[in-house]
Amino acid sequence: MAGLIHALHISKTGKVRHLTSEDIDFRPKNNGFVWLHFNRTHADTERFINNDTETDQNASLTLLAEDSRPRTIADQGNILLNLRGVNLNAGSEAEDMIGIRFYIQNDRILSLESRPLRATSAVANRLERSATPMTTGGFIAMYAQMLLENMGPTVTELNEKVDNLEETIDDLMASKSRTQIGELRRQAILLRRYIAPQRDALNGLSSQNVDFITPDDRLRIRDCADQTTRITEELDAVRERCAIVKDQLTDMRAEEMNRNMMILSVVAAIFLPLGLISGMFGMNVGGMPWTESQNGFWIVTAMVTGIAFIQLIIFKILKWI
């Protein structure tokens, strides 16, 4: 089947056997479970899901939905689970998260993804490397943990970028930095949009009363939910820190403008009386003093200089400069 990416039988002892397309209907009898992973966008996948006798209509619609937020749905003793992981594909943005859908049964797990998710290949490799006894609930716990491991570096990178902005805020260019801060906030908001509901989905999964989720599986799933909560809180912190840095840049910009306006105001205040005096002495009317004196220009110049000096002293006393 062209839409089938992984087809594995995981036995009770943890041994992995690859299944062929002809073995796709294989069901282990009290010996582990089968994991069938499909490309959701392939026509063969839709055909298989619609023709599968163990998948009812509601489950089929959920599995094949174009977009779905993380959530957990109980379905007649089975579980529908939607999760999301960061997009680590080359040339993609991490916040463009990739969805994966699970239909969890006692002896089978169906999973579908529309784009390659690194956690999927990592889980498949881990299953082949180590023989670990596992239930279907344990498989989901391991997959959720792998999603978190891939999210960690992305959130850490966001924190480091904000740290760098905070440390170099005095040297930042306001216009360029506001663009960087806006981009960081956008990334944090988009990541949180899907990671926060994922926490609720995992908590909902841990509370399901089904045989294939053991007490140990519940603890591991709850631990994943707690880690998801921590990541959500870190994203909230990134968003708030970006807002603080932006406010600081705005304050710095306002302070710089106020300082420049103050300088301009002082200069204007100094030249205002000087301009008045020079304008009066420039009037072509009778009675102007020192018009016949050879020292008239220097007298006016000394007067203007003296007034400017007195103004500077007054501004200094008033702490305007």
Order of alpha helices (4+ residues) and beta strands (2+ residues): beta-beta-beta-alpha-alpha-beta-beta-beta-beta-alpha-alpha-alpha-alpha-alpha
